[in-house]
Amino acid sequence: MEIELTPPPAHVPLRIANMLARRNKAATRADRISTALARLGPSYIKLGQFLATRPDLVGMAVARDLETLQDRLPSIPLEEAKARITDALGRSADTVFETIEPALAAASIAQVHKATLRDSETGIVKPVAVKVLRPGVAVRFARDLSTFYIAARLLERTTPALRRLRPVAVVDTLAESVRLEMD
């Protein structure tokens, strides 16, 4: 990985990603970064997705590589998703929805299912989208965001050249994005 071609804020995360993904030399840099962040978990995937939109922080080449993280995750099985819906609503997913299909898309925080609801008064069936959070994602994000804040504050205090990039503000934006996505 060409660490010296990236801005200083990206050096440590890229070194970590490089170490984790080094095993498969035939893979592209984008694949190695994606694999490393996926191994670190959903918070790091989300961070990578966010950094893909910030070439000013990570450089254009790395930002392009990070774009491969967009919504490429495997979905949780339909039965597990139904169990999560049942837990959240206090009623069986099969009684709440007329139909519910396997996930249409899966991302780092949640997945989306196409379903139908029957209106109890009119009997009309209407299509709906059901968002199901990944198991344990809220707790994991809270822990990882805490780590991101510690690293950002440390960078701001110890590296004057990075202050202009406002690492804490970057983590603030990521935290708000995650909060909205988990709602």
SULWOHU-V728391 format. One line per field, one symbol per residue. ss: DSSP state (~ for helix, > for strand, _ for the rest). phi: phi as a letter, one per 30 degrees, with the letter a starting at -180 (. if undefined). burial: + if it has 24 or more other ideal C-beta (glycine too) atoms within 12 Angstrom, else -. A space follows every 10 residues. Layout:
ss = ???
phi = ???
burial = ???
//
This chain:
ss = __~~~__~~~ ~~~~~~~~~~ ~_______~~ ~~~~~~~~~~ _~~~~~~~~~ ~~__~~~~_~ ~~~~~~~~~_ _______~~~ ~~~~~~~~~_ __~~~~__>> >>>>>>___> >>>>>>>>__ ____>>>>>> >>>___~~~~ ~~~~~~~~~~ ~~~~~~~~_~ ~~~___~~~~ ~~~~~~~~~~ ~~_
phi = .ddddcdedd ededdddddd cdecddddee dddedddddd jdddddeddd ddcbddccid ddeddddddd hccdddeedd dddddeddci beedcdcdbb ceedbbbdca bbcdbbccdd dcidcbdbcc cbddeidddd dedddeddde dddddddcbe ddeddheddd dedddddded ddd
burial = +-+--+++++ +-++-+++-- +-------++ -+++++++-+ ++++++++++ ++++--+++- +++-+++++- --+-++-+-- ++-++----- --+---+--+ +-+--+++++ +++++----- ---------+ ++++--+--+ +--++--+-- ++--+----- -+--+-++-+ +-+++-++-- ++-
//
